[in-house]
Amino acid sequence: MLPPVARLGRLQEWMPLPLTQSELGQMIGLARETVARMLAQLERDGVIRREGRKGLWLAADGNRLVTRRYSGG
């Protein structure tokens, strides 16, 4: 795994994810369209940054951001 990198002032970590949105949706029981919308929302929120089918950059504080946003906290 690649080490965390500083980018745009936030610590990020590379997460290989060589799956299509359809494959990811099948794994978690969601339609491809739902997966696409959720990934786009996470990217707008600054939690992830996608790089095609290779993978994505996950913000080091991404879990806290997602928990706060989707739990109402």
C-alpha positions as a printed Julia matrix, in Angstrom:
73×3 Matrix{Float64}:
   0.0    0.0     0.0
   1.18   3.51   -0.74
   1.94   5.77    2.21
  -0.47   8.59    3.06
   0.19  11.75    1.11
  -0.51  15.38    1.84
  -2.81  16.79   -0.82
  -4.8   20.0    -0.71
  -3.99  20.33    2.96
  -5.6   17.02    3.94
  -4.02  13.68    4.68
  -5.22  11.01    2.24
  -4.61   7.32    1.74
  -4.74   5.31   -1.5
  -7.29   2.49   -1.58
  -7.11   0.15   -4.59
 -10.63  -0.6    -5.83
 -10.5   -2.23   -9.28
 -14.28  -2.77   -9.54
 -16.96  -1.33  -11.75
 -19.89   0.43  -10.12
 -22.07  -2.53  -11.16
 -19.74  -5.02   -9.48
 -19.6   -2.94   -6.32
 -23.39  -2.62   -6.34
 -23.82  -6.39   -6.68
 -21.5   -6.96   -3.72
 -23.47  -4.65   -1.43
 -26.97  -5.14   -2.82
 -27.42  -1.75   -4.51
 -28.2   -0.7    -8.07
 -25.32   0.72  -10.12
 -27.09   4.09  -10.23
 -27.25   4.24   -6.43
 -23.55   3.41   -6.18
 -22.76   6.14   -8.72
 -24.82   8.72   -6.79
 -23.25   7.81   -3.44
 -19.69   7.9    -4.82
 -20.41  11.28   -6.42
 -21.8   12.6    -3.12
 -18.77  11.33   -1.17
 -16.51  13.02   -3.71
 -18.43  16.32   -3.45
 -18.17  16.08    0.35
 -14.38  15.69    0.08
 -14.36  12.21    1.62
 -12.96  10.48   -1.49
 -11.3   11.35   -4.77
 -11.76   8.76   -7.51
  -9.2    7.7   -10.09
 -11.19   5.66  -12.61
 -11.35   1.94  -11.91
  -7.92   1.91  -10.29
  -9.08   3.04   -6.89
  -9.68   6.1    -4.82
  -8.06   8.44   -2.35
  -9.73   8.33    1.04
  -9.46  11.36    3.32
  -7.85  10.37    6.61
 -10.79  11.96    8.43
 -13.28  10.51    5.94
 -14.91   8.13    8.39
 -15.6   10.98   10.79
 -17.01  13.1     7.94
 -19.31  10.32    6.73
 -20.47   9.46   10.24
 -21.27  13.07   11.03
 -23.07  13.72    7.73
 -25.2   10.59    7.59
 -25.95  10.14   11.28
 -27.2   13.67   11.79
 -24.37  14.42   14.21
